[in-house]
């Protein structure tokens, strides 16, 4: 089995900004030269996360609204009291969703559903440059 590691970069706006990273991940698999296996994705940092969704305006809006409702930014967070950076909600949101995702691929193509895309979500309270580590494993 071969393992190849890549770092993908994405500019984000924070505040639950959702970025469709599917194309970049697919391109990475093709560049790896591997035909079948898995791609393990990981976002370093404690205020961003990875998941899948149907990447369309309505679903994205509903997704963002859900986080506003269950983990509101205007609540009191002990993290904010300690560090004063105002992003306590960002840490909680990201930990709920998680920093990693694994997707299989065959014939050099991701095995995603018809309406399923891979997304990076930046929950921080400011713009950032985010890295996504992609480890392509297979043959």
Secondary structure, 3 states (H helix, E strand, C coil): CEEEEEEEEEEECCCCEEEECHHHHHHHHHHHCCCCEEEEEECCCCCEEEEEECCCHHHHHHHHHHHHHHCCCCCCCHHHHHHCCCCHHHHHHHHHHCCEEEEEEECCEECCCCCCEEEEEECCCCCEEEEEEEEEEEC
